């Protein structure tokens, strides 16, 4: 039996990293669901995204499954905490699907041409990077050599921390409306939709009542996001 890696994100951490990625783009998810065990589905105004957690890289079947769920009017993106097989990347490249491998810091590394074109101009600060006193994680990267600094187009180096949960407590705060914990770069609360700086609601009324957190297999609503 394959043993789970200890240097990758949990499902909940991967979900948070993907949510922050879209939030950084100015496109916070409007619908969130957990269609199957080990994945979270995010739908924004223009993109259908699936966040995947497993002990092995996402394969061709994972890519084809996401394509079946997606609608014709939205781009398709897959975020994987365990990477992708060569076959998955090949299929995604042919079908114009954006693939992102999430490293232990929560950095999304583009694996396809479409993923690079869909990425924001500047990458968001990684939510699970080791604390760096007096400077942001992005500033820290800029001060390192190219071999040490992860980017949107590089694989994470082996010298990165093995434990993704070592973070600076000051980087996290609670939503003033619902108490959900958020990384310092978040603009909108991923639970109630409140703008974390102004207190205003998301333009599309992203709220707990509107979040479609239901199982698409059995219709159950008693779902809690968690890593396994």
C-alpha positions, 0 to 999 in steps of 0.5 A: 500500500502506498504511504501518504507523503508528509510534505504535501498539503492536506485537502483543506490546505489545498482548498485554501491555497486555491481559493486564495489564488482566485481571490488574488486574481479578483475572481473569488469562487461563487460556488463551492462543493465536494463532489467526490471524496478527496476533492473540492470543486470551485466555480468562479465567474469564468472558471470551473476548478477542481482541487484534488488531494490523493497519495498519488499524482493526478492521472488522465482519468482525473482530467477527463472527470473534471472535463465531464463536470465542467460547463461549456462556457467556463475554463477548466483548471485542476489544482493537485497537491500530489502533482500530475502524471505525464499522461494527465499533462499531455491530455490537458495540454491537448484539451486546453486545461489549466493544471497547477501542482501545489507545493508544500507552501501552497504555491501553484506551479503551472504545468500546461500552457493554458495554466500559464496564460490563466495565472495572475500577473503576480503570484499571491504570497504562499499561505503555508511558507515558513515565517520570514521576519520583517518581510513577506514571503514574496520579498524573501523569494526575490532575495534568494538565488534562482535555484532557491526561489520557487516560481509559477514555472518551477518545481518546488526544490527539495530544500523546501520545508517538509511540514506545510503547517509551519506558518507565522501566526501573525499572517492569519486573522479571523473574519469579523463577521463569521470568525473564519480564519484567513491568510493575510492576503485574502480579500473575501471570506471563503465562508460568508463572503464578507470583504475582509477590509471594508466589511461589504458583501461580495457583488454576487452575494457570496454567503453561506446560504449560497455556497453549494456545499453538497455531495453530488453523489448522495445529496448530503449536506453534512460535509466538512472539508478535511485532509485524510 
